[in-house]
Amino acid sequence: MNKSLFPEKQACMKHPLIKPDTVEQRLYQLNLAGKALEGSSLVVLPTGLGKTIIALFVIASRLQRFGGKALILSPTKPLVDQHAAFFKKVMTLPEEEILAFTGSIAPAEREKLWAQGKLIVSTPQVIENDLLTKRISLEDVSHITFDEAHRAVGNYAYTFIAEKYFESAKNPHVLGITASPGSSDEKISEVCQALHVENVAVKTEKDRDVRPYVQEKEIEWLQVLLPAEMAEIRSYLEKIFNDRLGTIRKLGFSAGSGKYISKKDLLLLQKQLQGEIRMGGDPAIFSAMSVVAEMMKVNHAVEMVETQGLETLRKYLEKLDAEASSNSASKAAKRLMDDLYMRKALYRVKECDIEHPKLELARKIVSEQLEENPDSRVIVFTNYRDTAEIVANALSDAPGIVPTRFVGQGSRHKDKGLTQKQQAEILDKFRAGEYNVLVATSVAEEGLDIPSTDMVLFYEPIPSEIRSIQRKGRTGRQQKGRVIVLVTKGTRDEAYYWSSKSKEKRMLNSMHGLEAILTPKAPKKSSELSDFEGLSCISELKLEVQEIGLKEIGSENRDENEDGDNNSLADSRKNGDEREEDKNINLERSSDENGKKDGNEETDGNVKERQKTLVDFGAASGESIKKSLRIVIDHRETKCGVAKTLDRLGMELSFVALEVGDYVVSDRLAVERKRTDDFASSLIDGKRNLFAQLSDLARVYEKPVLIIEGEDLFTSRQINPNAIYGSLVSIAIDFGVSILYSRDEEETASILKVLAKREQTENKREINPHGKKSASTLAEQQEYLISSISNIGPKAARNLLLHFGSVEAIMRADTEELKGVKLIGPKTAARIREVLESPYKG
């Protein structure tokens, strides 16, 4: 290899919109940027090799040539802040024209900022909401970058934004960037379709023009043996599982085809049973559903003991035990916890103080790493929050290790999540060295730039190739990195490890196939790269590279992969005899987890077009009346996909705070929408107030409608079917509410459009949202009054009222008396007294 092609001191890019001496000039990045500028593109590049730099080149070129705005979408607030800081550092645009949009900025303020911004970095949910509510328009946006583009599937906000962009923009152009688009042709093509991609460009660490910039990454697979005590507990759980499997077979059903029954097999069986429930009322189906629910719980417990350890398993079994003891417990939960072997397992877990051998091995590995290099940064990935806490506590006992736990925002059972501000503070302290070990769940997998991380430890393998690649990409960015995967021998750890490895290999082969097929039929000249000064040297370098046999750096020929397989699609394309089966690689839109049906696509080198659905035909047929059809939506419904589908159907949407109902289609007809799981939960959770909502709906509107959305009404919470039927009868007869059913959000939207057309076009009714909730009961008003003091929660308010008996007695209580109430600590008690005693200063 001619080393003179890659001088030690690289030149920097020169462009009117890029600050001098800030961005290194790399040939492979320019090559990818050039391809991206030929048309809307998906660029696949390993983590740490500058996907954001490629986006910078494309954005600078598009802004200079076409003006308008550029938009960068990234999935999380930390990534948005990271990108915004980078672009402010390297671009010559005034800082006030480079803006970061997140949900923390008020909608009205975002509308003002949008008008002044030139480059906006945002989370996709914010842009989606602003598009739905017509606060912004994408008409003048000349480019959108979709970061972590593999998320552009199903109902994720990326798909809606891309659709609206290509509908409204004068000169649309898209760049999707990712390190891991997916392992199957179907998944990758779904991303391409969603983003209207015309061109796919792939680089790997093995490509010759990339190799000089790749830091060595050492990957180790370390095995441990499951201790005898843990194997004994697993055997109890397996006996329960096998017993329930026998019951399922006696009922006439089967799960899986092999000896090992996976979670996927159980989910497929559950889906089959749900389908049969809708077809008829055979009691055996309901019994089987209940047994499957037990099997899924036991299967999860087996995974805990094999891959996590007894402490994590203990917490899980205690949660199941508490659930089985509650008044709202399902028969499945009670039956499971009454099982003799489950009682044995729970007893042994509490009695046994042995820890999973992974824990000691993790402590040893991290200690040795930090002893050899005290400035190291280490990330330990775990699948579960409980395990993250256990690992962080275990590491904190070792000298020289300063760990911290890094989890998502959502709160779980007795486990409060981290706010975005807390996450940002932890990452800053990790970069600065105040913490040297980050024990993280999946929230740290994507995109975060922590260059000094030189070791990543997988506490357990994961079967997802996307997540595996993202985790590995956290190390080896600017220096040599280590990846260590801990595997418990003879358990599902091994299956997960080989599964992700196989999927990664398939993904690479699929990407090369799509790269060969998805190239413009008449490639445009990438003249936009001429905006960058001093690129004549690049042309010369390309010629020199061609002379030494590379033939256009990194485009067609690639190294053979580690198993010696050649890229047959690229080879056949090069030889000019592309085979028909290669030409028609599977580009059909795949079924996603939400059960969307396959759509057959005409590939012909372009996956931009997708098969029309009923919603599309509804949109087409509604062209002549869409201006007259309007619907008022409760602002909280913007988070679901119904509003997006209604927008696609051509409905005029208005978002307001509705006190009664979720959707209003006329002066007399309003709709309450409930997903099946929400509906079922409301029957056993008095706080959900479904019947109070429907009572208000029926009181205020002449034609109240309830839409129940989903296909698992009788199976989502293992409630006796008779209880559900009784509730439905009561809603229809006692409340006079019409009940309609839909499979998913799209079908709900189609129903709403039919209702709107009937009311507004056929019956000439006007829209008139009205009505207020019924007045709260005295107890609810008392709880509200107390919970407003010091911002304490409703549980604490109820505890105070139960303890003291009245609002007046609470007002008279001193700090010590207040502290005696559950959930009221010293700070809260002091704050309550401060609010009550402090003089009002107006």
C-alpha atoms as one frame of an Amber mdcrd trajectory, in Angstrom:
protein
   0.000   0.000   0.000   1.306   3.438  -0.911   1.555   5.218   2.433   2.197
   8.547   0.729  -1.506   8.619  -0.117  -2.257   9.120   3.544   0.205  11.648
   4.943   0.610  11.817   8.714  -0.604  15.406   8.823  -3.858  15.592   6.926
  -5.014  18.727   5.123  -8.160  20.455   6.374 -11.309  21.103   4.404 -11.859
  24.588   2.945 -15.388  25.798   2.391 -17.121  29.144   2.948 -19.441  27.562
   5.540 -16.698  25.615   7.388 -14.239  27.334   9.709 -10.595  26.987   8.579
  -8.422  24.279  10.141 -11.302  22.583  11.984 -12.166  19.534   9.859  -9.621
  17.010   8.637  -9.791  16.055   4.951 -10.296  12.303   4.482 -10.785  10.729
   1.067 -13.360   8.152   2.086 -15.530  10.855   3.701 -15.387  12.956   0.535
 -16.142   9.872  -1.534 -19.245   9.142   0.559 -20.312  12.803   0.598 -19.994
  12.907  -3.202 -22.267   9.879  -3.550 -24.712  11.364  -1.053 -24.962  14.566
  -3.075 -26.022  12.610  -6.184 -29.427  12.004  -4.595 -31.118  11.112  -1.335
 -28.808   8.528   0.207 -28.187   6.098   3.021 -24.572   6.045   4.199 -23.411
   3.093   6.292 -20.113   3.650   8.098 -18.682   2.038  11.249 -18.950   4.021
  14.466 -16.172   6.508  15.136 -15.245   7.128  11.486 -17.002  10.454  11.059
 -20.586  10.038   9.879 -21.272  13.527  11.245 -18.406  14.924   9.125 -20.057
  13.493   6.005 -23.316  15.140   7.058 -21.395  18.409   7.506 -20.017  18.277
   3.941 -23.455  17.553   2.501 -25.161  20.259   4.574 -22.548  22.885   3.670
 -22.886  22.096  -0.026 -26.700  22.078  -0.017 -26.965  25.314   1.972 -24.511
  27.125  -0.295 -26.156  25.979  -3.514 -29.842  26.023  -2.578 -30.103  28.195
   0.542 -33.056  27.645   2.835 -32.631  25.613   5.993 -30.974  22.331   6.912
 -32.392  19.997   9.528 -30.546  17.325  11.526 -32.663  14.789  13.401 -31.224
  12.701  16.221 -33.085  10.301  18.534 -32.114  11.678  21.975 -31.503  15.004
  23.676 -27.856  14.190  24.571 -27.198  13.474  20.870 -28.976  16.671  19.826
 -26.842  18.711  22.232 -23.695  16.919  21.043 -24.405  17.601  17.365 -25.425
  21.228  17.963 -22.165  21.897  19.842 -20.142  20.312  17.008 -21.801  22.332
  14.229 -21.436  25.565  16.190 -17.740  24.772  16.579 -16.991  24.072  12.898
 -19.493  26.098  10.845 -19.198  29.785   9.979 -22.928  30.347  10.451 -23.781
  32.753  13.294 -24.405  30.817  16.493 -27.949  32.174  16.737 -28.725  30.458
  13.413 -27.624  27.025  14.686 -30.379  25.884  17.030 -31.110  22.830  19.170
 -34.791  21.862  19.487 -36.031  19.553  22.238 -39.264  19.151  24.151 -37.925
  21.460  26.879 -38.471  24.460  24.563 -42.062  25.720  24.539 -43.904  25.171
  21.210 -44.578  28.886  20.712 -40.897  29.658  21.256 -39.882  26.935  18.767
 -42.137  28.529  16.160 -40.275  31.845  16.535 -36.852  30.206  16.545 -37.665
  28.168  13.425 -38.107  31.371  11.451 -34.606  32.629  12.344 -32.730  29.319
  12.240 -30.545  28.208   9.355 -29.427  24.849  10.793 -31.763  23.162  13.272
 -30.769  20.076  15.266 -33.781  18.390  16.845 -35.308  15.257  18.249 -37.749
  13.836  15.676 -40.733  13.877  18.043 -40.503  17.666  18.351 -40.494  18.183
  14.565 -43.298  15.646  14.147 -45.491  17.502  16.663 -44.705  20.892  15.124
 -45.605  19.586  11.654 -48.899  18.126  12.871 -49.846  21.364  14.599 -48.746
  23.439  11.565 -46.262  25.485  13.596 -43.542  24.861  11.018 -43.255  24.050
   7.318 -40.543  22.056   5.555 -41.070  23.904   2.272 -37.749  25.792   2.420
 -35.696  22.963   3.946 -33.069  21.998   1.371 -31.645  19.069   3.334 -32.476
  16.700   6.225 -29.957  14.407   7.910 -31.501  11.419   9.711 -29.014  10.316
  12.369 -29.259   6.644  13.477 -31.298   6.103  10.315 -32.030   2.445  11.161
 -34.848   3.788  13.351 -36.852   4.809  10.256 -39.246   1.850  10.451 -42.829
   1.295  11.551 -44.457   4.269  13.240 -41.263   6.038  14.327 -41.294   9.810
  13.770 -38.634   9.610  11.022 -41.079   7.960   8.612 -43.735  10.664   9.023
 -41.227  13.523   8.732 -39.700  12.090   5.545 -43.144  11.637   4.017 -44.176
  15.235   4.803 -40.794  16.523   3.606 -41.069  15.003   0.133 -44.671  16.227
  -0.104 -43.918  19.870   0.708 -40.252  20.762   0.092 -39.271  22.690  -3.028
 -35.939  20.900  -3.348 -35.832  17.887  -0.983 -32.655  15.974  -0.217 -32.078
  13.373   2.491 -29.015  11.787   4.069 -29.491   8.809   6.372 -26.454   7.846
   8.456 -26.028   4.709  10.541 -23.496   2.094  11.557 -26.049  -0.718  11.614
 -29.115  -0.636   9.352 -30.288  -4.205  10.082 -29.498  -7.821   9.237 -32.148
  -8.558   6.602 -32.892  -7.187   3.144 -36.439  -6.456   4.306 -35.388  -4.303
   7.257 -32.822  -2.374   5.235 -35.205  -1.801   2.344 -37.893  -0.582   4.752
 -35.461   2.093   5.963 -34.661   3.018   2.344 -38.344   3.285   1.450 -39.209
   5.349   4.494 -36.450   7.886   3.757 -37.011   7.908  -0.038 -33.440   6.720
  -0.543 -32.135   6.494  -4.123 -28.545   5.596  -3.351 -26.762   3.421  -0.760
 -23.075   3.864   0.068 -21.228   1.459   2.358 -17.780   1.534   3.919 -16.323
  -1.042   6.264 -13.248  -1.095   8.469 -11.644  -3.450   5.934 -11.826  -0.971
   3.042  -8.383   0.241   2.065  -9.163   3.932   2.195 -10.736   3.537   5.649
  -8.183   1.212   7.202  -5.574   3.897   8.069  -8.119   5.651  10.294  -9.360
   2.558  12.122  -8.120   1.994  15.630  -7.400  -1.587  16.568 -10.290  -3.174
  18.421  -9.585  -6.346  20.342 -12.675  -8.528  20.873 -12.570 -11.213  23.561
 -15.174 -13.797  24.482 -14.797 -14.979  28.087 -16.781 -17.954  29.369 -17.888
 -18.720  32.912 -19.626 -21.772  34.356 -22.988 -21.624  36.103 -22.483 -22.586
  39.793 -24.189 -25.721  41.050 -26.488 -23.756  43.368 -27.754 -21.640  40.495
 -28.130 -24.702  38.274 -30.335 -26.229  41.002 -32.600 -23.170  41.046 -32.748
 -23.259  37.253 -33.821 -26.919  37.410 -36.827 -25.992  39.599 -37.862 -23.344
  37.108 -37.389 -25.712  34.171 -39.663 -28.279  35.862 -42.397 -25.652  36.097
 -41.865 -24.701  32.468 -41.966 -28.309  31.242 -45.096 -28.984  33.305 -46.868
 -26.016  31.696 -45.614 -27.091  28.275 -47.278 -30.473  28.838 -50.502 -28.711
  29.778 -50.410 -26.676  26.577 -49.970 -29.846  24.507 -52.866 -31.553  26.294
 -55.031 -28.574  25.365 -54.184 -29.227  21.717 -51.571 -26.544  21.067 -47.829
 -26.585  20.432 -44.999 -24.145  21.079 -41.926 -24.294  18.879 -40.634 -27.167
  16.846 -37.388 -28.031  18.642 -36.341 -29.045  22.131 -35.651 -25.475  23.205
 -38.664 -23.159  23.458 -37.648 -19.533  23.020 -39.436 -16.334  23.967 -40.130
 -15.820  20.257 -41.899 -19.216  20.134 -44.061 -18.234  23.106 -44.969 -14.905
  21.528 -45.972 -16.652  18.298 -48.156 -19.093  20.247 -49.716 -16.205  22.159
 -50.492 -14.429  18.882 -52.044 -17.624  17.477 -54.255 -17.988  20.556 -55.327
 -14.342  20.355 -56.419 -14.939  16.780 -58.453 -17.981  17.768 -60.121 -16.091
  20.618 -61.449 -13.572  18.114 -62.872 -16.430  16.020 -64.765 -18.183  18.784
 -65.151 -18.879  22.478 -63.555 -22.291  23.085 -62.754 -22.382  26.848 -59.518
 -24.313  26.088 -58.111 -21.209  24.345 -58.549 -19.051  27.436 -56.930 -21.744
  29.575 -54.016 -21.969  27.153 -53.557 -18.185  27.205 -53.305 -18.254  30.977
 -50.736 -21.073  30.866 -48.665 -19.238  28.220 -48.594 -16.199  30.517 -47.049
 -18.407  33.230 -44.517 -19.865  30.781 -43.357 -16.406  29.726 -42.766 -15.408
  33.342 -40.842 -18.620  34.037 -38.841 -18.262  30.821 -37.793 -14.786  31.944
 -36.813 -16.120  35.366 -34.598 -18.772  33.722 -32.895 -16.020  31.723 -32.301
 -14.094  34.956 -30.581 -16.977  36.706 -28.488 -17.938  33.657 -27.309 -14.522
  32.534 -27.782 -12.049  35.405 -27.469 -13.674  38.818 -29.461 -14.471  41.938
 -29.897 -10.917  43.194 -31.623  -9.886  39.958 -33.683 -13.110  40.031 -34.631
 -12.499  43.688 -35.984  -9.035  42.865 -37.971 -10.441  39.961 -39.477 -13.332
  41.949 -40.343 -11.036  44.874 -42.136  -8.726  42.436 -44.099 -11.717  41.077
 -44.904 -12.803  44.643 -46.184  -9.327  45.524 -48.239  -9.266  42.335 -49.787
 -12.661  43.155 -50.730 -11.432  46.646 -52.529  -8.318  45.413 -56.300  -8.074
  45.028 -55.958  -7.528  41.282 -53.727 -10.584  40.712 -54.484 -12.792  37.723
 -55.136 -16.505  38.106 -51.896 -17.187  36.232 -49.820 -15.184  38.738 -51.485
 -16.845  41.743 -51.188 -20.333  40.275 -47.535 -19.802  39.413 -46.517 -18.537
  42.853 -48.474 -21.344  44.532 -46.487 -23.957  42.601 -44.302 -26.081  44.893
 -41.230 -25.751  42.680 -41.645 -21.966  42.501 -41.806 -21.801  46.297 -38.637
 -23.929  46.401 -36.912 -21.679  43.902 -37.869 -18.543  45.850 -36.699 -20.106
  49.122 -33.344 -21.164  47.646 -32.815 -17.729  46.062 -33.335 -16.005  49.415
 -31.206 -18.552  51.256 -28.295 -18.647  48.801 -25.758 -15.810  48.993 -23.643
 -16.878  46.011 -23.194 -14.330  43.234 -22.974 -14.955  39.505 -19.346 -15.621
  38.481 -19.696 -12.851  35.901 -19.758 -10.308  38.698 -16.348 -11.235  40.072
 -14.921 -11.556  36.568 -16.242  -8.093  35.652 -14.683  -6.657  38.830 -11.366
  -8.287  37.988 -11.335  -7.164  34.324 -12.184  -3.541  35.143  -9.678  -3.414
  38.018  -6.867  -4.731  35.813  -7.743  -2.280  33.040  -7.608   0.697  35.403
  -4.447  -0.516  37.134  -2.630  -0.739  33.789  -4.034   2.575  32.588  -5.447
   4.797  35.347  -6.759   7.292  32.745  -8.949   4.658  31.095 -12.703   5.025
  30.670 -14.766   1.845  30.752 -18.396   1.232  29.804 -20.129  -1.869  31.175
 -23.359  -2.686  29.328 -26.140  -4.652  31.014 -29.605  -5.530  29.716 -31.450
  -4.830  32.961 -31.533  -1.929  35.397 -31.401  -4.182  38.452 -28.207  -5.758
  37.107 -26.739  -2.321  36.375 -27.260  -1.365  40.013 -25.746  -4.619  41.262
 -22.696  -4.305  38.980 -22.158  -0.638  39.897 -22.295  -1.485  43.614 -19.892
  -4.417  43.172 -17.388  -2.296  41.220 -17.521   0.520  43.771 -16.023  -1.843
  46.354 -12.830  -2.249  44.299  -9.996   0.267  44.799  -9.459   2.744  41.964
 -12.915   2.213  40.424 -15.389   5.096  40.522 -18.520   3.760  38.808 -21.903
   5.328  38.137 -25.129   3.894  36.809 -26.507   5.322  33.538 -30.140   4.453
  32.718 -33.074   5.923  30.801 -35.685   8.461  31.862 -38.577   6.092  32.506
 -39.317   5.107  36.089 -39.832   1.469  36.985 -40.992  -0.395  40.072 -39.058
   1.257  42.952 -36.554   2.604  40.428 -36.643   6.225  39.313 -35.063   7.004
  35.965 -32.570   9.760  35.172 -33.722  13.055  33.739 -32.057  14.321  30.570
 -30.216  16.908  32.652 -28.908  14.196  34.994 -27.831  12.085  32.015 -25.896
  15.020  30.536 -24.205  15.741  33.879 -23.134  12.100  34.265 -21.667  12.013
  30.757 -19.763  15.273  31.360 -18.312  13.870  34.591 -17.423  10.614  32.821
 -15.582  12.486  30.081 -13.814  14.617  32.702 -12.728  11.563  34.692 -14.797
  12.110  37.847 -16.290   8.713  37.026 -14.106   6.178  35.239 -16.717   3.446
  34.745 -20.182   3.878  33.254 -22.530   0.964  34.025 -25.195   1.500  31.395
 -28.314   0.000  29.877 -29.287   0.455  26.220 -29.595   4.248  26.633 -25.813
   4.603  26.120 -25.664   2.495  22.955 -26.340   5.078  20.275 -24.123   7.857
  19.067 -22.646   9.294  22.254 -19.150  10.557  21.558 -16.853   9.626  24.417
 -13.488   9.379  22.621 -11.458   8.255  25.630 -13.457   5.055  26.223 -10.912
   2.320  25.672 -12.867  -0.705  26.927 -16.454  -1.899  26.554 -17.637  -4.850
  28.605 -20.799  -6.750  27.652 -22.134  -8.240  30.892 -24.180 -10.514  28.624
 -24.465 -10.938  24.828 -27.489  -9.558  23.014 -29.175 -11.172  19.980 -29.659
  -7.838  18.185 -26.967  -7.085  15.604 -27.844  -3.370  15.642 -27.405  -3.031
  19.390 -24.284  -5.199  19.391 -22.625  -2.998  16.746 -23.669   0.166  18.563
 -22.193  -1.091  21.839 -18.905  -2.097  20.250 -18.711   1.313  18.616 -18.365
   3.050  21.974 -14.679   2.093  22.055 -11.732   2.251  19.643 -12.670   5.718
  18.397  -9.372   7.577  18.790  -7.183   4.919  20.380  -6.903   1.153  20.669
 -10.024  -0.373  22.192 -11.086  -3.609  23.861 -14.451  -5.326  23.667 -15.058
  -8.133  26.150 -18.197 -10.273  26.108 -19.043 -12.376  29.176 -20.834 -15.615
  28.349 -22.239 -18.251  30.698 -21.423 -21.615  29.147 -24.340 -23.876  28.248
 -26.964 -21.128  28.533 -28.854 -18.789  26.213 -25.854 -16.443  26.478 -24.139
 -18.637  23.885 -27.184 -18.609  21.589 -27.407 -14.802  21.785 -23.698 -14.383
  21.044 -23.757 -16.502  17.892 -27.092 -14.999  16.809 -25.759 -11.419  16.814
 -22.525 -12.502  15.129 -24.450 -14.230  12.335 -26.803 -11.263  11.883 -23.871
  -8.822  11.641 -22.400 -10.884   8.822 -25.752 -11.055   6.997 -26.201  -7.308
   7.401 -22.867  -6.592   5.721 -23.708  -8.880   2.787 -27.164  -7.298   2.423
 -25.718  -3.789   2.439 -23.231  -4.593  -0.312 -26.076  -6.083  -2.344 -28.213
  -2.969  -1.969 -25.239  -0.736  -2.736 -24.787  -2.586  -6.018 -28.469  -2.255
  -6.934 -29.365   1.182  -5.593 -27.223   3.397  -7.751 -28.672   6.131  -9.938
 -29.386   4.920 -13.482 -27.863   8.128 -14.839 -25.514   9.310 -12.100 -25.473
  13.025 -11.564 -22.163  14.795 -11.472 -21.196  15.406  -7.884 -20.157  18.904
  -8.833 -21.292  20.145  -5.456 -17.998  18.880  -4.042 -16.264  21.524  -6.112
 -17.533  23.956  -3.492 -14.656  22.678  -1.381 -11.357  24.316  -2.255  -8.261
  22.376  -3.168  -9.952  19.227  -4.363  -7.739  18.860  -7.426  -5.366  16.940
  -5.205  -8.153  14.493  -4.502  -8.666  13.845  -8.207  -4.962  13.227  -8.555
  -5.014  10.887  -5.597  -7.919   9.004  -7.134  -5.958   8.561 -10.363  -2.939
   7.366  -8.425  -5.057   4.945  -6.465  -6.551   3.592  -9.683  -3.072   3.029
 -11.046  -2.152   0.879  -8.047  -5.276  -1.232  -8.515  -7.777   0.147  -6.037
 -10.089   1.347  -8.824 -11.960   4.298  -7.287 -11.347   4.198  -3.600 -13.863
   2.119  -1.748 -16.641   2.103  -4.362 -16.911  -1.225  -6.198 -14.189  -3.668
  -5.173 -13.968  -4.661  -1.532 -11.752  -6.995   0.418 -13.032 -10.476   0.921
 -14.692 -10.822   4.287 -13.173 -12.820   7.099 -14.639 -16.095   5.825 -13.395
 -15.535   2.301 -16.798 -14.802   0.751 -16.754 -12.423  -2.189 -19.485  -9.902
  -2.769 -21.198 -11.725  -5.625 -23.604  -8.865  -6.370 -20.802  -6.361  -6.755
 -18.804  -8.850  -8.843 -21.705  -9.594 -11.176 -22.423  -5.889 -11.561 -18.775
  -5.233 -12.390 -18.763  -7.971 -14.993 -21.889  -6.598 -16.614 -23.907  -9.803
 -16.314 -26.120  -9.046 -13.325 -28.232 -12.123 -12.621 -31.983 -11.737 -12.513
 -32.243 -13.093  -8.989 -29.602 -10.594  -7.852 -31.420  -7.813  -9.621 -34.610
  -8.671  -7.786 -33.138  -8.875  -4.308 -35.826  -8.915  -1.674 -36.849  -5.281
  -1.401 -40.390  -5.919  -0.186 -41.440  -3.953   2.829 -41.203  -6.304   5.778
 -43.713  -7.024   8.475 -42.816  -4.998  11.520 -43.467  -5.769  15.165 -46.806
  -3.999  15.002 -48.097  -6.528  12.484 -48.056  -4.404   9.329 -48.579  -6.480
   6.180 -45.946  -7.009   3.533 -46.132  -4.854   0.447 -44.720  -6.134  -2.843
 -42.452  -3.578  -4.422 -41.204  -3.029  -7.956 -37.487  -2.712  -7.294 -36.039
  -1.656 -10.672 -33.169  -0.065  -8.838 -35.354   2.250  -6.777 -37.218   1.524
  -3.539 -38.712   4.966  -3.269 -42.205   3.749  -4.209 -44.126   1.569  -1.776
 -47.331  -0.403  -2.154 -50.493   1.561  -1.418 -52.587   0.660   1.609 -56.241
   1.269   2.379 -55.181   4.515   4.011 -53.630   5.640   0.714 -56.825   4.903
  -1.173 -58.734   6.752   1.532 -56.459   9.736   1.004 -56.942   9.602  -2.766
 -60.723   9.325  -2.561 -60.825  12.185  -0.088 -59.094  14.717  -2.343 -62.313
  16.482  -3.280 -63.585  16.810   0.288 -60.434  17.102   2.384 -60.762  20.879
   2.699 -64.177  20.523   4.329 -63.306  17.651   6.679 -61.969  18.771  10.029
 -61.294  17.083  13.335 -60.401  18.475  16.760 -57.869  16.380  18.682 -56.805
  16.435  22.300 -53.196  17.682  22.363 -52.062  14.584  24.300 -52.947  12.426
  21.302 -50.099  13.865  19.193 -47.833  11.130  20.582 -49.834   8.344  18.929
 -49.911   7.487  15.239 -53.591   8.294  14.709 -52.979  12.012  14.167 -50.215
  11.295  11.632 -52.497   9.007   9.639 -55.320  11.561   9.750 -52.915  14.153
   8.375 -51.939  11.740   5.614 -55.641  11.218   4.841 -55.958  14.937   4.170
 -57.900  15.876   7.303 -57.663  19.400   8.684 -56.429  18.932  12.269 -56.808
  21.242  15.265 -55.057  20.411  18.539 -56.564  21.734  21.768 -56.790  20.696
  25.415 -60.032  18.691  25.489 -61.546  18.046  28.889 -63.997  15.502  27.465
 -63.113  13.000  24.739 -60.027  12.517  22.567 -61.484  13.422  19.150 -64.415
  15.688  18.247 -65.919  15.330  14.757 -69.117  17.387  15.121 -71.236  19.319
  17.617 -72.866  16.068  18.749 -70.254  13.337  18.191 -67.014  12.850  20.127
 -64.769   9.813  20.470 -62.827   8.322  23.358 -59.975   6.088  22.152 -58.650
   3.256  24.307 -55.948   0.751  23.486 -56.849  -2.760  24.568 -54.238  -2.822
  27.334 -55.503   0.516  28.711 -59.079  -0.706  28.563 -58.250  -3.930  30.404
 -56.127  -2.129  32.994 -58.922   0.341  33.708 -61.162  -2.537  34.787 -58.814
  -3.497  37.632 -57.308  -0.109  38.432 -59.808   2.283  39.970 -57.571   5.276
  39.323 -57.995   5.000  35.551 -61.613   6.251  35.709 -62.718   4.835  32.345
 -66.370   4.865  33.370 -66.101   8.447  34.644 -64.655   9.448  31.254 -67.448
   7.685  29.373 -70.055   9.156  31.738 -68.794  12.664  30.904 -68.717  11.803
  27.182 -72.334  10.573  27.233 -73.466  13.568  29.317 -71.897  16.172  27.036
 -72.314  14.683  23.537 -75.466  13.297  21.960 -73.524  10.632  20.031 -70.676
   9.329  22.217 -68.349   6.743  20.667 -65.686   4.500  22.199 -63.028   3.063
  19.868 -61.172   0.062  21.300 -57.883  -0.308  19.437 -55.877  -3.526  19.253
 -56.338  -7.245  18.840 -55.633  -8.541  22.342 -58.619  -7.275  24.330 -59.171
 -10.635  26.009 -55.520 -11.491  26.539 -53.594  -8.331  27.436 -54.131  -8.586
  31.204 -55.406 -12.150  31.754 -58.810 -10.915  32.936 -61.779 -13.266  32.952
 -63.535 -12.800  29.579 -66.898 -12.558  31.350 -65.689  -9.438  33.191 -64.738
  -7.833  29.875 -68.044  -8.784  28.237 -69.898  -7.402  31.267 -68.045  -4.088
  30.984 -68.765  -3.797  27.268 -72.472  -4.491  27.850 -72.576  -1.860  30.611
 -70.855   0.743  28.397 -73.312   0.157  25.556 -76.535  -0.284  27.579 -76.059
   1.743  30.777 -74.010   4.605  29.322 -75.427   4.576  25.787 -71.934   4.707
  24.231 -71.432   3.164  20.786 -68.434   0.788  20.698 -66.272   0.423  17.582
 -63.191  -1.763  17.184 -59.988  -1.153  15.226 -56.866  -3.232  14.695 -54.347
  -0.424  14.905 -53.796   3.336  14.770 -54.231   3.486  11.000 -57.608   1.767
  11.170 -58.668   4.085  14.007 -57.824   7.064  11.780 -59.852   5.592   8.896
 -62.866   5.157  11.198 -62.543   8.750  12.407 -62.477   9.994   8.829 -65.668
   8.066   8.003 -67.348   9.542  11.092 -66.225  13.050  10.133 -67.458  12.636
   6.544 -70.837  11.350   7.718 -71.302  14.165  10.233 -69.836  17.102   8.343
 -70.599  16.293   4.701 -73.727  14.146   4.764 -75.410  15.553   7.895 -73.987
  19.094   7.519 -72.981  19.231  11.211 -70.505  21.795  12.491 -67.635  20.993
  14.851 -68.152  22.328  18.354 -65.851  20.956  21.101 -67.555  21.553  24.442
 -68.127  20.206  27.897 -66.132  19.943  31.085 -65.310  17.064  33.369 -67.690
  16.347  36.211 -66.770  18.063  39.446 -64.363  16.105  41.559 -65.597  14.317
  44.651 -64.824  15.838  48.044 -62.058  13.272  48.619 -60.484  14.078  45.227
 -60.596  17.802  45.974 -58.924  17.212  49.355 -56.196  15.100  47.734 -55.677
  17.749  45.057 -55.366  20.500  47.656 -52.726  18.650  49.673 -50.786  17.385
  46.637 -50.412  20.985  45.428 -48.395  21.861  48.559 -44.681  21.439  47.995
 -45.411  19.491  44.813 -45.857  16.264  46.729 -47.384  13.346  44.851 -50.916
  11.935  45.122 -49.743   8.907  47.133 -48.116  11.095  49.768 -51.234  13.318
  49.842 -53.449  10.298  50.504 -51.069   9.079  53.204 -51.250  12.475  54.937
 -55.058  12.557  54.801 -55.371   9.006  56.080 -52.913   9.724  58.895 -54.336
  13.062  60.085 -57.951  12.648  59.015 -58.547  16.090  57.511 -56.908  18.950
  55.625 -57.157  21.163  58.714 -55.295  18.622  60.876 -52.483  18.460  58.314
 -52.200  22.260  58.380 -51.785  22.185  62.158 -49.183  19.379  62.236 -45.586
  20.306  63.033 -42.509  19.068  61.173 -41.922  16.057  63.439 -45.531  14.910
  63.116 -45.365  15.259  59.338 -42.149  13.223  59.198 -43.997  10.341  60.829
 -46.059   9.794  57.700 -44.896   7.352  55.024 -43.300   9.068  51.972 -42.843
  12.354  53.889 -39.151  12.969  54.542 -37.470  15.829  56.444 -37.134  18.056
  53.340 -40.767  17.626  52.318 -41.996  18.184  55.872 -39.907  21.363  56.165
 -41.167  22.590  52.813 -44.817  22.024  53.817 -44.319  24.091  56.982 -42.491
  26.784  54.992 -45.392  27.087  52.539 -47.959  27.255  55.340 -46.073  29.638
  57.651 -44.253  32.052  55.312 -45.860  35.509  54.884 -47.344  36.171  51.450
 -45.220  38.701  49.552 -47.352  39.018  46.425
